[in-house]
Amino acid sequence: MALLARGDLPGLRAVLAARAVATDLGTADQISAELDGDPRWMTGNGVAELIRQLQELTSDADRGVRDEAQRRLSLLPQHD
């Protein structure tokens, strides 16, 4: 997904916002799979930055973004 490939906060925010409002199960699953397959998770390059971005988004003005960011963080075995 091009928005995640950017590796920046606005791109991640847009994907989390889309996941938060996805009502079609197939679409929601596809967005979740893209988030799970973010190259930063897969390669280990940028994991700390991705976690920092998710932590920042837990304070976002959009409740859906906040909830999705928190949910993603809760799936991690441990984070700071």
N, C-alpha and C positions, 0 to 999 in steps of 0.2 A: 504494500500500500504506500503510495507516494507521500502521503502526509506523515507517516511514521518514519519513512526513509529520510525525511528532512532532519530528524533528530532534535527538533526544537520544541519548546513549550507550546506555541500556538498549534502546531501540527498534532501533538499528542492530545491537547485539549479538544480539538475538533473531532478526533476519533472517539474520545471518551464521550463527548456530547452526542455523537451519532449513536454510539452503543446504548446510551441512556434512554434514547427515544425510539430505538428500533422495536417495532411491534411484531414484525414477521420473524418467526423463530429461525428461519434460514439466514436471514440478514443478520440477526443478532449473533448467531453462531459464527458466521463468517467474520464479523468484526472482532469477536472474541478470539478467534483463531489468529487473526492478523496481529492482535495485541500480544497473544501468547508467543507468536513467532517473530516478534520484533527482533531484528538482528542484534540489537544490543544485549538481549537475553541470551541469544544463541552463541554469540562469539565472546561474550564477556567484555567486549570493548564498549565502554559507555554505560555499564550497568549502574555505577554510582550516580551518574548524571540522570539516568532514567528514574531511579528511585528518588532523587532530589526533586525532579519535576513532578512526580506523582505526589510526593509530600506537599509540594507547593499547591498543587491542584486540590488538595483536601480542604483548602480555604477558598476555593473559587466561589464566585457569586452565584453560579448555576448549581442548584442542588444535585441535579443529575450528574454533572461533572464531578462534584465533591464525592458523591456516593460511589461512582465508578472508580475514582482514584483510590478511595479508601478500600474498596473491595479488592482491587489489584494489589494493594500493599498487604492486605490481610492474607493473600495467597502465598506471600513470601515466607520462607521458613524463619527469617529474622531480618530486620532492617533497623536502621538508626533514624 
